[in-house]
Amino acid sequence: MTSILVKPKTKDELFLVYELLNKMQVDFYKIEPDDNIESDFDKERDEWLRFSMINFSKTYGEDEPDYENAVIKEPNPDYDPH
């Protein structure tokens, strides 16, 4: 599940957002000012971070070779490995 918070400034903008979401067949609901949504966003953020870390660790295997200077086309003069 992905959440997006939209806060239109005018009724015209609200109508456009409503129409767009309907055309995209996106489920949505109105959030009232007293709703506690922070915990939902924090939970979702934590889930995305965990997902990212798990999948990032899969991008490089243990047998992945180091990149030698020979394969670097343009060295970064600002790079400091220490």
C-alpha positions, 0 to 999 in steps of 0.5 A: 500500500502506498499513501499520498496526502493531497491538500488542494487549496481550492474547490476546483483543485479538489474536484480535479484531484477527485476526477483524476483519482476516479479515472485512475481507479484509485481508492481514496478517503477523506482525512479529517483534521482530527485523524491521527495519520502520522502513525500510519505514515511512520509505519509505511515509511518504516516498511519502505525503508526495510524493503529498500535495505533488503533489496539493496543488499541483493544488488551486489553479491559477495563475488562482485568484483571491485571496480579497478581504476582501468574501468573508471572513465572519468575520475571524480577529483573530489572523491576522498576514499578516507 
